[in-house]
């Protein structure tokens, strides 16, 4: 199941920035036929080698970027009324989406039972205006929208990965494995990543030691030396969202090299509930993924995320292509 040439130390030279590792190029099976429909069908793709951040961008990293550039994130800016003509005025404030546990059993098909639009929630205040990141410098930054992640990457002289690059890296050299480390979620009873244990969204048993985010370099790295490519926080990619079946049918006869996502316009398909907000692919699942809900702590997992939205469980990491 392991690729050839999977030695993460076999790089073309020194990394372009501290904290990056070389991800060797190669062919792999992208997606999955065994889980959620948006992951299917599994299809062969190939990507070139690239450098990737060993861990998600942290609060300390993002703070350096903000000090250097004065960047103001989407969550820190009130939405323009002209962009949301049907919105209630009290919603047009600087805010972001925050997870909060319900107090009683809820319908798992209704995510609004645990997601709330919280004024004053942003990357500095991840749980709401009374919270802070004072002790969370090494945790992944959250409440960053797609443009915030792209702005950081540009400042750092890096880029965001495509979905295919991200999935290649997350697999750590294991082509077809269920998880980033193999085929068991907790091999030998060991927790390999920060996810929800217990009855989501009511009770988290905290068997892995964390209720919310974990430090970005916690838990064992995968075969390429990357920390927490799954679980902890979802991660932005640069690809506009499209169904896998469209991409696979376009290349049913062969392996596709360095695939890119849909066009911005195509990402608007089937989004009547999202009005006209384009979507990008996010990968990896988060600390809110649980066996009884959202089993997306796997390299193949993917979701569409509106680019005008930030949340308390979504971050990013960067790459550099040679």
PyMOL commands that set and color helices and strands:
alter all, ss='L'
color gray80, all
select helices_A, chain A and resi 37-39+59-69+74-76+81-83+89-91+111-113+146-155+163-171+187-189+244-250+266-268+272-274
alter helices_A, ss='H'
color red, helices_A
select strands_A, chain A and resi 20-23+26-30+43-47+50-53+95-99+115-119+159-160+234-240+256-257+279-283+302-306+314-315+318-321
alter strands_A, ss='S'
color yellow, strands_A
deselect
rebuild
show_as cartoon
